[in-house]
């Protein structure tokens, strides 16, 4: 039996071998290989999945454990800076201009944001905002499924308000899984650290709302010209309607699209119970008035020379006082949310701008091209009221400002501030002191021999009074007095007391020493580098306020977004000359405008007292007029950017000054210049310069410090009286002035 079974097994085995053809064997082998490959792939996928899962888990745990790196309390520092002005009539402060950075945004606290706006945002973007903890898992899952199975008719977003805040703050909007994971866990952490109100406040302040604005306050200002707190329900919903697609739903460009989305949001608010049916219907029916025309006009408007200078001054002060580097100071100015309170009088600024656009303001010259010009106005506290840095239309922001951005020699406008004020202060001269006006050669200054433009050297006797020297702008007299004072004394007064920082003490260059401590520089304004018109205006303030000096400034204070003082100009005025000296020099300069042979006679204004001084440099390359009214110092400069001689029939600057200032005084009254009880008026002899008697052949009125009145004229005594009259005109026998002797 055993043998039989073996035979049977062998027969069966042989039959099987006979049935297993090569094809069958090939198929089996193929399936076997496929199975091995699939198994291998499966295990590779499992292993890879484990690795990816592990890495993801590590990152997730990292984000779960990590504190949020977003500080909502710091967000409001990156916002638009606003400049303010003060109405000269009412004293009220108002918004002058906003400094536009890449993002125009203004932080506003949640208490100032209408509930309508808050509820509109929730209805439109995140209906379960108040319930979830940063992530709406239902919406997130729905958005994920909708990517593969269209359960919603449109693409659905799963981001909550908190997640959108994260994206807006970080700027990270890449379409990647890892970015979404970061967003989710950052949102979860934010909700742990901040309240719903804080998150909603931040969100409403950072959302992009078209036309370069971020946040609901800037949007309310732009689209409706209102503070956000003043917006209606319809206006709130209209602004929130912009959020998803700022370009598509831009109210200026696509008001119809904006309206469609606005009504959808109102419907959602009604469904959520945020508003009543009546409120809904009224909002849908309300007509929206967008300020597109005002926006276009504002965008096309070029900021003024004054605003240019405020920017420069604040940046410079941030660098000097806070130690900031220039790039950081500039960034802070434009994005720090500063509130800058300026000194501008906008009505004056606009008036000067209009004058400088009008060619009739400027007398004709005989040059092929007209000269450039600038006009600077300050008050007697150093506050800048207007700056116009060039003729014609201003073409851009922070272009060349010839009020502050150039320095030129100032000619004879130097004389009152460097020479005559100090000479009167130190009792070196009085109103009627006879000054040698003849030509002298100053050997210590390379045999310099100054001349007078009108070839007048004091008439037959070669002398002029101090008042006449100022009125006629007599160079030789100014040089003579400056030489007595000493150029160093004059230089130190200008540099240290009047803040004329452009003056050069001593500078070596190309083997040569340059300095402004010279007779020509201090008496005639022949300077190494020159000074700016603003510096000159600042120096002349002392002759309209009784001898006080305050540095010129374009702002009073700068606050940060939280109201803290960043910068402040609160210098107390410094006395640099006595009150009586300042009043006397002022009266002398009035003679420049009203007196005989006065060089500034073309600057006279109807109904306004004017004191002034002209100034011209060698070959008429730079021309100046400084005019003082009881309220302002105004400085005109005329010249070419690339210097050349100005050819004219009538000296232009006083005419320009009058044309500009007469328009300013059309709508405002003028007061009187400051007087002093320490200044007395006396008649003086025009021959001797001493106090006149009845025998003096010619007299004029002069003004003197009560402590320094000249003696009585003895030049016109009779022969029989000479023996009894001393040098002061006092009769030695009676003790009375000689003319009272019987």
Helices and strands as residue ranges (DSSP letters): H 2-19, H 22-65, G 72-77, E 81-86, E 93-99, E 104-105, G 110-112, H 115-125, H 137-146, H 161-170, H 177-193, H 196-206, E 213-214, H 216-224, G 228-230, H 233-240, H 255-272, H 277-285, H 292-300, H 305-322, H 326-335, E 339-342, H 346-357, G 359-361, E 372-378, E 384-388, G 411-414, H 415-415, I 416-420, H 421-425, E 434-436, G 443-445, E 463-465, H 466-472, H 475-485, H 487-492, I 493-497, E 507-509, E 512-514, H 519-524, H 533-540, G 541-543, E 548-549, E 555-559, E 565-568, E 574-575, H 579-594, G 601-603, E 611-616, G 618-620, E 622-628, E 633-639, H 652-664, E 679-685, E 699-705, G 719-724, G 738-740
